[in-house]
Amino acid sequence: MNPRNQTLATEFVLLGFSKDLKTNIVLFVVFFLLYLVSINTNCLILCLVLINSNLHIPMYFFLCILSIIDFCVITTTIPRFLVDLISGQRIISLAACSAQFYIVLMLAGAECFLLTLMAYDRYVAICRPLHYPVVMRWSNCYGMTALAWILSFVVFLLPTFVNPVPLCHPNQINHFMCEVVAVSKLACGDIHNTVVIIFVSCFLVLLLPFLLIITSYIRILCSVFKVKSAGRAKAFSTCSSHVMVVVLYYGTAIVMYFRPSSTYTANYGKYFNLFSAVICPTLNPIIYCLNNKDVKEAQRKVFYKFQLQFQKIQSHMDISSKY
């Protein structure tokens, strides 16, 4: 159908998960708590790495970037969703929807490439330890991080800028956010080119980096099994957190975007996107805090310093009260 004969949408209605008030209240409480946990834990990771000089190495530099990305992803999606749950209107303007759409895409692409860099960092540290100071020097780390953001822009955002798709009525998006597949359902006319662009972009950002991560860990496993048991345990401990994050994030995303379109349903996409956009940013810092000995040690040191400071303040207050 010719898009000129259709009315272009200037605002959209996000259907969310339910119209029932009681259900929305429960969802509000749950997502608000998840948001608080995600914000606090990601900020904790950033503070621990910045404060503790022992964590000023490339591995934790990439972890800080991951925490910043997770912080931005959940802040871009959850506050808006919480407002929709309370207000019940769920109307979002074209500008706000576009901003959320592009920001989430950019962050998702950057996270995929960043997880690949983190796997490469572990590969060099374990398989090429003598070359690690040269290969992973700070200038290279900064350059690779910048490249991840540039590739995310080129692969995800640039095609949508070059070939924008007009969105028509009906203006209802069966989602809790402006997600790429859900929004593309509102495209005017033939969306074959849009589907091809989405598939190619997902292949370059999801499948190809995932294959590189698998290759890195196969090489890591081959090297680890050649060393003694003590060194083997240390190598596994430095990789376990990253493996869990990769499985959660890539597993969800690949199932979402690399399945037959005939079996895709809006509700199916909503729940899987909920996991990648909300649950993963909440779990990532928890996984690293629980599984990483260096992070746990840094956390203990910071809390111990705060405890000493609190005891000093309390002792001064007791002395002053006597006089």
C-alpha positions in Angstrom: 0.0 0.0 0.0 1.2 3.5 -0.8 2.3 5.2 2.4 1.0 8.5 1.0 -2.6 7.1 1.2 -2.1 6.3 4.9 -2.0 8.6 8.0 1.5 8.8 9.5 1.6 8.2 13.2 2.9 11.0 15.4 2.4 9.2 18.8 2.1 5.6 19.9 0.4 3.6 22.5 2.5 1.0 24.4 0.3 -1.8 25.3 2.6 -3.2 28.0 1.7 -6.4 29.8 -1.7 -5.9 31.3 -4.6 -3.4 31.6 -5.6 -4.7 35.1 -4.9 -2.1 37.8 -3.9 -4.7 40.5 -1.5 -6.4 38.1 0.0 -3.1 37.1 0.6 -2.2 40.8 2.4 -5.5 41.3 4.4 -4.9 38.2 5.3 -1.4 39.3 6.6 -2.7 42.7 8.6 -5.5 41.0 10.2 -3.3 38.3 10.9 -0.5 40.7 12.8 -2.8 43.0 14.7 -4.3 40.0 15.6 -0.8 38.9 16.9 0.1 42.4 18.9 -3.0 42.6 20.4 -2.5 39.1 21.3 1.1 39.7 22.9 0.5 43.1 24.9 -2.6 42.1 26.2 -1.0 38.8 27.2 2.1 40.7 28.8 -0.1 43.3 30.9 -1.8 40.6 32.0 1.6 39.3 32.9 2.9 42.7 34.9 -0.2 43.7 37.0 -0.2 40.5 37.6 3.6 40.7 38.6 3.5 44.4 40.7 0.4 44.4 44.0 0.7 42.6 44.4 -3.1 42.4 41.5 -3.1 40.0 43.0 -0.6 37.6 43.6 -3.2 34.9 42.0 -3.7 31.4 39.7 -6.5 32.7 38.0 -4.2 35.2 38.1 -1.2 32.8 35.8 -3.2 30.5 33.7 -4.2 33.4 33.2 -0.5 34.2 32.1 0.2 30.6 29.7 -2.7 30.9 28.2 -1.3 34.1 27.8 2.1 32.4 26.0 0.5 29.5 23.7 -1.5 31.8 23.0 1.6 33.8 22.0 3.5 30.7 19.9 0.6 29.2 17.7 0.1 32.3 17.4 3.9 32.8 16.2 4.3 29.2 13.5 1.7 29.6 12.3 1.2 33.1 11.4 4.8 34.3 9.2 5.3 31.3 7.6 1.9 31.8 6.9 2.7 35.5 5.2 5.9 34.6 3.0 4.0 32.1 2.0 1.5 34.7 0.9 4.3 37.1 -0.7 6.7 34.6 -2.5 4.1 32.5 -2.2 6.3 29.4 0.9 4.7 27.9 1.1 7.3 25.1 4.6 8.1 23.8 5.4 10.7 21.2 7.3 9.9 18.0 10.3 11.8 19.2 10.5 10.0 22.6 9.9 6.6 20.9 12.7 7.4 18.4 15.1 8.4 21.1 14.4 5.3 23.1 14.7 3.2 20.0 18.0 4.6 18.9 19.6 4.7 22.4 18.7 1.1 23.2 20.0 -0.1 19.8 23.3 1.8 20.2 23.8 0.4 23.7 22.9 -3.1 22.7 25.4 -3.1 19.9 28.1 -1.6 22.1 27.4 -4.3 24.8 27.8 -7.1 22.2 31.1 -5.8 21.0 32.3 -5.1 24.6 31.5 -8.7 25.7 33.7 -9.8 22.7 36.5 -7.5 23.9 36.2 -9.0 27.4 36.6 -12.5 26.0 39.6 -11.4 23.9 41.1 -9.9 27.1 40.8 -13.2 28.9 42.2 -15.0 25.8 45.3 -12.9 25.7 45.8 -13.0 29.5 45.6 -16.9 29.6 46.9 -18.0 26.3 49.4 -15.2 25.6 50.4 -14.0 29.0 53.9 -12.7 27.9 52.2 -10.5 25.2 49.5 -9.2 27.5 51.2 -6.0 28.7 51.8 -5.0 25.0 48.5 -6.2 23.4 46.3 -4.9 26.2 48.1 -1.6 26.9 45.8 1.3 27.8 45.9 3.0 24.5 44.7 -0.2 22.8 42.0 -0.7 25.4 40.7 2.9 24.8 40.9 2.4 21.0 39.1 -1.0 21.1 36.3 0.5 23.3 35.9 3.4 20.9 35.8 1.0 18.0 33.0 -0.9 19.7 30.8 2.2 19.9 31.6 3.2 16.3 30.8 -0.3 15.0 27.5 -0.2 16.9 26.6 3.1 15.3 27.6 2.0 11.8 25.8 -1.4 12.0 22.7 -0.5 13.9 22.0 3.2 13.6 23.4 4.3 10.3 21.1 2.0 8.2 18.0 3.4 9.9 19.2 7.0 9.3 19.9 6.3 5.6 16.7 4.3 5.0 14.1 5.6 7.5 10.8 3.8 7.6 7.5 5.8 8.0 5.2 4.5 10.7 1.4 4.4 10.1 -1.8 3.8 12.0 -2.8 1.7 13.9 -0.3 3.2 16.3 -0.4 0.6 19.0 2.9 -1.1 19.9 2.4 -4.5 21.6 5.4 -3.9 23.9 6.5 -2.1 27.0 9.1 -0.1 25.0 10.0 1.0 21.5 11.7 -2.2 20.4 13.0 -2.7 16.9 10.8 -5.7 15.8 7.6 -4.3 17.5 8.1 -0.9 15.9 8.8 -2.4 12.5 5.3 -4.0 12.6 3.9 -0.4 12.1 5.9 0.3 9.0 4.0 1.6 6.0 4.0 -0.6 2.9 6.5 -3.4 2.2 9.0 -4.0 5.0 11.1 -6.6 3.2 14.1 -4.3 3.1 13.7 -3.5 6.8 13.6 -7.2 7.7 16.8 -7.8 5.7 18.5 -4.9 7.4 17.5 -6.2 10.8 18.8 -9.7 10.0 22.1 -8.5 8.6 22.6 -6.1 11.6 21.8 -8.9 14.1 24.2 -11.2 12.3 27.1 -8.7 12.5 26.4 -7.6 16.0 25.1 -10.8 17.6 26.0 -14.0 15.8 29.5 -13.0 14.6 30.8 -11.7 17.9 29.2 -14.7 19.7 31.2 -17.0 17.4 34.4 -15.1 18.2 33.7 -15.5 21.9 33.1 -19.2 21.5 36.4 -19.4 19.6 38.2 -17.5 22.3 37.0 -19.8 25.1 37.8 -22.9 23.1 41.4 -21.7 22.9 41.3 -20.8 26.6 40.1 -24.3 27.5 42.8 -25.9 25.4 45.4 -23.8 27.2 44.0 -24.2 30.7 43.9 -28.0 30.5 47.7 -27.9 29.8 48.5 -26.2 33.1 48.5 -27.6 36.7 45.3 -27.8 38.7 46.1 -24.7 40.8 46.6 -22.5 37.8 43.6 -24.1 36.2 41.3 -23.1 39.0 42.5 -19.5 38.9 42.0 -19.3 35.2 38.5 -20.7 35.5 37.6 -18.2 38.3 38.6 -15.2 36.1 36.4 -16.4 33.2 33.3 -17.9 35.0 31.6 -14.5 35.5 32.0 -13.4 31.9 30.8 -16.8 30.6 27.6 -16.5 32.7 26.9 -13.0 31.4 27.6 -14.0 27.8 25.2 -17.0 28.1 22.4 -14.9 29.6 22.7 -12.0 27.2 23.6 -13.7 23.9 21.4 -16.7 24.5 18.3 -14.5 25.0 19.2 -12.2 22.0 19.9 -15.0 19.6 16.7 -16.8 20.5 14.8 -13.6 20.0 16.2 -12.5 16.6 17.3 -15.8 15.0 14.1 -17.7 14.9 11.6 -18.2 12.1 9.5 -15.2 11.6 6.4 -17.4 11.3 6.8 -18.5 14.9 7.3 -14.9 16.2 4.5 -13.5 18.4 4.4 -10.1 20.1 4.1 -11.6 23.6 7.0 -13.9 22.9 9.2 -10.9 22.0 8.0 -8.8 24.9 9.1 -11.4 27.5 12.4 -12.1 25.9 13.2 -8.4 25.5 12.2 -8.0 29.2 15.0 -10.4 30.1 17.7 -8.7 27.9 16.7 -5.1 28.7 15.9 -5.5 32.5 17.0 -8.7 34.0 20.5 -8.9 32.4 21.5 -5.3 33.5 20.3 -6.3 37.0 22.1 -9.6 37.2 25.4 -8.6 35.5 26.9 -6.7 38.5 25.6 -9.3 40.9 27.2 -12.1 39.0 30.6 -10.2 38.9 30.3 -9.4 42.7 29.5 -12.9 43.7 31.9 -14.8 41.5 34.9 -12.5 41.3 37.4 -12.7 44.2 39.1 -9.4 43.4 35.7 -7.5 43.4 34.6 -9.2 46.6 38.0 -8.3 48.3 37.7 -4.7 47.1 34.2 -4.6 48.5 35.3 -5.9 51.9 38.1 -3.3 52.0 35.7 -0.4 51.2 33.1 -1.6 53.8 35.9 -2.0 56.4 37.1 1.6 55.8 33.6 2.9 56.1 33.2 0.9 59.3 36.4 2.4 60.8 35.3 5.9 59.8 31.9 5.4 61.4 33.6 4.1 64.6 35.9 7.1 64.8 32.9 9.5 64.3 31.0 7.7 67.0 33.9 7.8 69.4 34.3 11.5 68.9 30.6 12.0 69.5 30.8 10.0 72.7 33.8 12.1 73.9 32.2 15.4 73.1 29.0 14.3 74.9 30.9 13.8 78.1 32.0 17.4 78.1 
